[in-house]
């Protein structure tokens, strides 16, 4: 397993991190907790020691599952535990809330669910434009000084927001989306983070499973699965993206004797400025290709061919904007 260092995190982190959104069940058609625990244990066995979760994943359920898995395995000090803060639940909806009050309440709940007395990397899940970024940063700095969190990160932040944030608190990491289909971070976030010594945990390496090679036109998404409303999974775009996956898979097998999943994750890891690629899974067998990702890299010719496949197949690309949670409604703002 390739390793990297994140400032103020005391142990080296695996460059592949386990994403646990689907383990929360909500928006993914349910989850099997026992299978999720086995998946976390399998990840640890494979050398994946960075586990990324959030209260928003199943309204705290993912954190509970992660906490159970680590408690059962032991050796907490070897795990880089990353979670998030700053989304307020109102009924079955989530709204951005980066206020000091929200943060101080959330951290106690996360510590309890995760069965730990410190969080290695505490990340603001989404920027809250209704709260000064400096207020959010000060709250996290205070938690860091108390020892409840080790390192501070942000997710989905712009460069301007990060600059304001780090004028108050040390910023160890940023978490933008990045995969073969969602590349907006290439042009600004990744170069800025690289130039400023800020680690990046990029999420969505497999683009909600599209780049796993396991999805085709017959795949059914049930219940509250968010892919039922994801624009990439709706016609006519769905066919375009599947055509791209097939082309990438053919190239990966012909050139590297590997599948599209390994190609997709390797493409992320080889990007300048990328520290960690988050790989979402909820069954142990979904982690089986991890060894196919390690020990090789893409050259310029391969990257050019990948770009040509994408340009030829995806004629109507769309980003991940549909996942962004809304700002708080007026009545919630006045209550805060």
Buried (B, 14 or more C-beta within 10 A) or exposed (E): BBEBEBBBBEBBBBBBBBBBBBBBBBBBBBBBBEBBBBBBBBBBEBBBBBBBBBBBBBBBBBBBBBBBBBEEBEEBEEBBBBBBBBBBEEEEEBBBBBBBEBBBBBBEEBBEBBBBEBBBBBBBBBBBEBBBBEBBBBBBBBBBEEEBBBBBBBBBBBBEBBBBBBEBBBBBBBBBBBBBBBBBBBEEBBBBBBEEEBBBBBBBBBBBBBBBBBBEEEEEBEEBBBBBEBBBBEEEBBEBBBBBBBBBBEBBEEBBEBBBBBBBBBBBBBBEBBBBBBBBBBBBEBBEBBEBBBEEEBEEEBEEBBEEBBEEBBEEBBEBEEBEBEBBEEEBBEEB
